[in-house]
Amino acid sequence: MKKTIVDLSHSGNSVNELSGEYGVSEVTIYKWVKGEGTMTPKELAILKENLRLSKKLKSLKSYGHIREKVTETYLTAINEGT
């Protein structure tokens, strides 16, 4: 329902009309429309860190350093240089 309301808002339907039709507050609809496609700084930082660790793991695997399943603890140790 959220995606439908956001799409209808983008196509020109008023937030007031959508609020009445779907029983969702106008404030909520405005938040949905504003927040569509955005990430919080924390989410972005986590995504970047995951990407960095994935690249590091791929590199280590390609050199034969890692042959078994790697635990999150092990990756953290590698990341911290211990």
C-alpha positions in Angstrom: 0.0 0.0 0.0 2.8 2.4 0.8 4.4 2.1 -2.6 1.0 2.6 -4.3 0.3 5.8 -2.3 3.8 7.2 -3.1 3.3 6.4 -6.8 -0.1 8.0 -6.8 1.4 11.1 -5.1 4.1 11.3 -7.7 1.5 11.0 -10.5 -0.3 14.1 -9.3 -2.9 12.9 -6.7 -3.1 15.2 -3.7 -1.9 14.0 -0.4 -5.2 15.2 1.1 -7.2 12.9 -1.3 -4.9 10.0 -0.7 -5.1 10.4 3.0 -8.9 10.3 2.9 -9.1 7.4 0.5 -6.5 5.1 2.2 -7.0 6.2 5.8 -3.3 7.2 6.2 -2.4 10.5 7.8 -1.1 13.3 5.5 2.0 13.6 7.7 2.8 9.9 7.1 2.3 10.2 3.4 4.6 13.2 3.2 7.2 11.3 5.2 6.9 8.3 2.8 7.3 10.5 -0.3 10.2 12.4 1.2 12.0 9.3 2.4 11.6 7.3 -0.8 15.0 6.3 -2.0 17.0 7.9 0.7 19.3 6.3 3.3 20.3 7.5 6.7 24.0 8.2 7.3 24.2 5.2 9.5 22.7 2.9 6.8 25.1 4.3 4.2 28.1 3.8 6.5 27.0 0.2 7.1 26.6 -0.4 3.3 30.0 1.1 2.6 31.7 -1.1 5.3 30.0 -4.2 4.0 31.2 -3.4 0.5 34.7 -2.8 1.7 34.8 -6.1 3.7 33.3 -8.0 0.8 36.1 -6.8 -1.5 38.7 -7.7 1.1 37.3 -11.2 1.5 37.2 -11.7 -2.3 40.8 -10.6 -2.5 41.9 -13.0 0.3 40.0 -15.8 -1.3 41.6 -15.2 -4.7 45.1 -15.6 -3.1 44.1 -18.8 -1.4 44.3 -17.4 2.1 40.7 -18.4 2.9 39.4 -21.7 2.0 36.7 -22.4 4.6 33.7 -20.5 5.8 34.7 -17.3 7.4 33.0 -16.1 10.6 32.0 -12.5 11.3 34.5 -12.6 14.3 37.3 -13.5 12.0 36.4 -10.8 9.5 36.4 -8.2 12.3 39.8 -9.4 13.5 41.1 -9.0 9.9 39.6 -5.6 9.7 41.2 -4.4 12.9 44.5 -5.9 11.9 44.8 -8.3 14.8 
